[in-house]
Amino acid sequence: MNYRRLGKTNFDVSEIGYGAWGIGGKQWLGGTDDESLVALRRAIELGLNFIDTALAYGDGHSEKLVGRVVREAGHRIFVATKVPPKNGVWPAQPGVGIHQVFPYDYIMHSAEQSLRNLGLDAIDILQLHVWNAEWVDREEWRKAFEELKRSGKVLSVGVSLSEHDPDSGLGVVRTGLVDAVQVIYNIFDQLPEKQLLPLCLKENVGVLARVPLDEGGLSGHLDENTKFAPGDFRGFYFRGDRKKQVVEHVSALRRDLGEGIDLPEVALGFCLSHTAISTVIPGMRTKRHAESNIAVSDLGPLPSETLAILKRHSWDRNFYN
Ligand SMILES: NC(=O)c1ccc[n+]([C@@H]2O[C@H](COP(=O)([O-])OP(=O)(O)OC[C@H]3O[C@@H](n4cnc5c(N)ncnc54)[C@H](OP(=O)(O)O)[C@@H]3O)[C@@H](O)[C@H]2O)c1
């Protein structure tokens, strides 16, 4: 496992981090806590030291599992978690004021709840789970982040940007008040390369690359007959003819890359090939996936010819709508 310095912090984070949405047990169905704990522990054993969770992931369930493995690890594991929007609306909506979504007291209270769930003394990165560029000058988030950092309960702060809208983070990165941003960055969504990633490099702000496998679209396992349990988020994300669209895009990608490619390996390698990325955080509830994903760090950046091919496969769409 290789490590990268996360922005201006003193955190050396593993290139492969752990996306802990799926282990929350409510929006992603089909896994078990035992399986998740095995995957998490194996990932840590293999050198992973960064986990991204959120209070909203199973109403604290993901945080509780994460806290358990971090406490038992016996060495430094960095934990990022998130303050859910008070109005329960993802993503942030234009025109909806921060007083409805992240009032100061609410942010403070949410951080305390996350600390209790995690069973830790401090949160390494506290992120706002949604972000609206209209809030950049508001004092609610600025004051809460400043106070939480001063108290030592939060060591660094960030925001998680709206789906397929990386430029909504440009203003907040320029304030110098956030240590990290979290953004969708994968073979299909390469938008962050235009402005956000160069700006983060210039301002020395860390970047957490989320959804690197397109919620499974780039896992290599999705086909037109894939079924999800009722209530599983992916049933919504891949609804209608979307599975067919994904299969067509993935087939074109495989044709261009040639036989024998390992799609998740290329998808994670794509993210790590950009120097602005601090860590890429695939969801991986199984030991097998944790092992194969972690192995990607040792492969180094993808060859420029492969990156040139991948450039042609960006795909402008929003399946979260
Ligand atoms: N608004 C936000 O802030 C936000 C939104 C979405 C996600 N996130 C964060 O980003 C993380 C990653 O996104 P995600 O989990 O939604 O989606 P993802 O990482 O794009 O995809 C996860 C899916 O890929 C599968 N997978 C993982 N490794 C694989 C491999 N080597 N081969 C085949 N399949 C593999 C997983 O299977 P198994 O799980 O069954 O192993 C799971 O079904 C989340 O966990 C969360 O921490 C944040």
The ligand as an SDF file (V2000), in Angstrom:
LIG
                    3D

 48 52  0  0  0  0  0  0  0  0999 V2000
  -22.8130   12.0530   -0.8900 N   0  0  0  0  0  0  0  0  0  0  0  0
  -21.7310   11.4260   -0.4610 C   0  0  0  0  0  0  0  0  0  0  0  0
  -20.9730   11.9720    0.3000 O   0  0  0  0  0  0  0  0  0  0  0  0
  -21.4640   10.0170   -0.9260 C   0  0  0  0  0  0  0  0  0  0  0  0
  -22.3080    9.4220   -1.8670 C   0  0  0  0  0  0  0  0  0  0  0  0
  -21.9690    8.1450   -2.3230 C   0  0  0  0  0  0  0  0  0  0  0  0
  -20.8400    7.5040   -1.8380 C   0  0  0  0  0  0  0  0  0  0  0  0
  -20.0550    8.1150   -0.8950 N   0  0  0  0  0  0  0  0  0  0  0  0
  -18.8510    7.4480   -0.3460 C   0  0  0  0  0  0  0  0  0  0  0  0
  -18.1290    6.8430   -1.3990 O   0  0  0  0  0  0  0  0  0  0  0  0
  -17.9660    5.4370   -1.1280 C   0  0  0  0  0  0  0  0  0  0  0  0
  -17.8550    4.6600   -2.4140 C   0  0  0  0  0  0  0  0  0  0  0  0
  -19.0290    4.7200   -3.1650 O   0  0  0  0  0  0  0  0  0  0  0  0
  -20.0890    3.5280   -3.2030 P   0  0  0  0  0  0  0  0  0  0  0  0
  -19.7720    2.5580   -2.1360 O   0  0  0  0  0  0  0  0  0  0  0  0
  -21.4270    4.1660   -3.2050 O   0  0  0  0  0  0  0  0  0  0  0  0
  -19.8850    2.9010   -4.6670 O   0  0  0  0  0  0  0  0  0  0  0  0
  -18.6290    2.3220   -5.4730 P   0  0  0  0  0  0  0  0  0  0  0  0
  -17.4170    2.3210   -4.6160 O   0  0  0  0  0  0  0  0  0  0  0  0
  -18.5850    3.0180   -6.7790 O   0  0  0  0  0  0  0  0  0  0  0  0
  -19.1140    0.8220   -5.7650 O   0  0  0  0  0  0  0  0  0  0  0  0
  -19.2960   -0.1180   -4.7490 C   0  0  0  0  0  0  0  0  0  0  0  0
  -19.7400   -1.4340   -5.3790 C   0  0  0  0  0  0  0  0  0  0  0  0
  -18.6300   -2.0160   -6.0850 O   0  0  0  0  0  0  0  0  0  0  0  0
  -18.4580   -3.3540   -5.6400 C   0  0  0  0  0  0  0  0  0  0  0  0
  -17.0170   -3.6650   -5.6750 N   0  0  0  0  0  0  0  0  0  0  0  0
  -16.0390   -3.1480   -4.8930 C   0  0  0  0  0  0  0  0  0  0  0  0
  -14.8440   -3.6460   -5.2460 N   0  0  0  0  0  0  0  0  0  0  0  0
  -15.0700   -4.5270   -6.2500 C   0  0  0  0  0  0  0  0  0  0  0  0
  -14.2290   -5.3700   -7.0140 C   0  0  0  0  0  0  0  0  0  0  0  0
  -12.9140   -5.4120   -6.8260 N   0  0  0  0  0  0  0  0  0  0  0  0
  -14.8120   -6.1290   -7.9810 N   0  0  0  0  0  0  0  0  0  0  0  0
  -16.1340   -6.0920   -8.2190 C   0  0  0  0  0  0  0  0  0  0  0  0
  -16.9930   -5.3010   -7.5160 N   0  0  0  0  0  0  0  0  0  0  0  0
  -16.4560   -4.5360   -6.5400 C   0  0  0  0  0  0  0  0  0  0  0  0
  -18.9930   -3.3870   -4.2360 C   0  0  0  0  0  0  0  0  0  0  0  0
  -19.3360   -4.7020   -3.8820 O   0  0  0  0  0  0  0  0  0  0  0  0
  -19.4140   -5.2030   -2.3560 P   0  0  0  0  0  0  0  0  0  0  0  0
  -19.7990   -4.0160   -1.5290 O   0  0  0  0  0  0  0  0  0  0  0  0
  -20.4730   -6.2320   -2.3910 O   0  0  0  0  0  0  0  0  0  0  0  0
  -18.0700   -5.7210   -1.9600 O   0  0  0  0  0  0  0  0  0  0  0  0
  -20.1870   -2.4780   -4.3720 C   0  0  0  0  0  0  0  0  0  0  0  0
  -21.2730   -3.1830   -4.9260 O   0  0  0  0  0  0  0  0  0  0  0  0
  -19.1950    5.1250   -0.2500 C   0  0  0  0  0  0  0  0  0  0  0  0
  -19.0850    3.8990    0.4210 O   0  0  0  0  0  0  0  0  0  0  0  0
  -19.1950    6.3290    0.6380 C   0  0  0  0  0  0  0  0  0  0  0  0
  -18.1880    6.2160    1.6320 O   0  0  0  0  0  0  0  0  0  0  0  0
  -20.3480    9.3590   -0.4500 C   0  0  0  0  0  0  0  0  0  0  0  0
  1  2  1  0
  2  3  2  0
  2  4  1  0
  4  5  1  0
  4 48  2  0
  5  6  2  0
  6  7  1  0
  7  8  2  0
  8  9  1  0
  8 48  1  0
  9 10  1  0
  9 46  1  0
 10 11  1  0
 11 12  1  0
 11 44  1  0
 12 13  1  0
 13 14  1  0
 14 15  2  0
 14 16  1  0
 14 17  1  0
 17 18  1  0
 18 19  2  0
 18 20  1  0
 18 21  1  0
 21 22  1  0
 22 23  1  0
 23 24  1  0
 23 42  1  0
 24 25  1  0
 25 26  1  0
 25 36  1  0
 26 27  1  0
 26 35  1  0
 27 28  2  0
 28 29  1  0
 29 30  1  0
 29 35  2  0
 30 31  1  0
 30 32  2  0
 32 33  1  0
 33 34  2  0
 34 35  1  0
 36 37  1  0
 36 42  1  0
 37 38  1  0
 38 39  2  0
 38 40  1  0
 38 41  1  0
 42 43  1  0
 44 45  1  0
 44 46  1  0
 46 47  1  0
M  CHG  2   8   1  16  -1
M  END
$$$$
